[in-house]
Amino acid sequence: MTTITVTDNEFALVRYYPETGIIHHEWKQFCSGKPFQDIMLTATRHLRDNGGTKWLSDDTNYFVLTGEDSIWGQKVWFYETIAAGWKHWAIILPALQIGKMSITEMVTQYRAAGINAKIFDNVPEAMTWLEAQ
């Protein structure tokens, strides 16, 4: 499968799979504020510019969204990403319990807003599900 690297820095690796329209972010370590927002918006723009509809979030190495980033995500990123064509979301939860709780709550909210979202234990299962959507 062809892979395009969108971002690769100390915080995250973001790839795009053109054959399946999947954007895939993998956190290397926690970040917040502008670095977090820049990574997420760069991925959204790549999804939009390439007609993708699917997002794989590997949040294993993430801790928890800060309050500021959570609000930004709900008020800015979510709507921009929906407008970009996003429809399906596969999530690998953070390893720490506090992160699991906050992401699980976000999944519930996004499902209610129309995103087809599902939680997985590993990337291969998540990728297989997304490819089938």
N, C-alpha and C positions, 0 to 999 in steps of 0.2 A: 504494500500500500504506500502510495506517495505521501510524504510528510513535508510540510512547510513549517519551518521554525519562525514563529511570530515574535517571540520574546524569549531571551535566555539571559538571565542576570542572576545576581546573588539570591534573589527572593523567589523567582518562579521560572519555570519553563512552560511556554505556551506554544502548542503546535496546532496546525490545521491539516485536516485530511480532506483534500478536495473531492475525492471520489464519493465520500459519504457525507460531506457537508458538516463535519464535526470539528468544533474548536475544543481543545483539551488543555486545561491548565493543571499544572502540578506544582504545588507550593514546596519550595525547598526549605523555607524558614518563614517565621512570622514577619509580617510588615503591616504598616497601617498608614493612614493619611495619604499624601500625594503619591508615594510609590505604589501603594495598593490600588488606588484609583486609576493611576496611569496604566498599570498592567491590565486591569479589568476593561478599561475603555479601549485600549489598543486591541484587545481580543474581540470586543464587540464590533469595532470598526472593521476588523478583518472578516468576521462572520458576515457582516452586512455587505461588504465590498465583493465577497465571493459567493453570495447566495446561500450560505449555510443556515441550517435551522436547528442544529443539535449542539449541546454543550456537555462536556464531561469535566466535572470538577473533582480533582483528586486533592482533597483537603486533609489527607492523612497527617501531614507535617504542619498544619495550621493550628493555631491555638483557639482563638475566639475573636469574632469581629468586635472592634471597639464600638462604643455607642455612636460615635460620629460616623464611622464607616458603615454601620448598620443603617443609619438614617439616610446617608448618601446613597447606599445601595437601593433602598426602597424608593427614594424620591427621584433619583437620577439614573443610575445604572439599569435598574429593572425596566423602566420605560424606554430607555434608549435601545436596550437589547431586544425588547419585544418589537419595537419599530424596525429593528434590523432583520427581523424574521425568525427569531428564536421561538421554538415550539416544544422541544424535548430536552430534558435535563436529567443526566445520570450523576449521582453524587457518591463519593467515597467520603464517609464522615471522618472528622479529626480523631486522632487516637485518644485525646483527653476527653473525659466526660463533659466538662463544661462546654467544650466546642461542639460536641455531639448534640447537646441540648439546644444550643442557639441555631445550629444549622437545621436541625429537625423542625424547629419552629418556623424557620424561613421556608422550608419545603412545603409545609402546610399552607402558608400564606400564598406561595407562588402557585400551588395546585389550585387553590380557590380562585386565582386570577386567570386560570386557563392553561398553565404550563403542565405538560405531561412529565411529571417528575417521579423518579424512583431512586431509592437508596440501595447501594451495593456494598459488598465487603471487599471487592477487588476490582482492578481496572479491566482485566479480560472479560469478566461477566458484564460490567457496565458497558464496555465497548460493543459486545455482542448484542446487547439489548438495544443500544442506540442505533447500530447499523440496521436493525430490523424495523425501526420506526419510519 
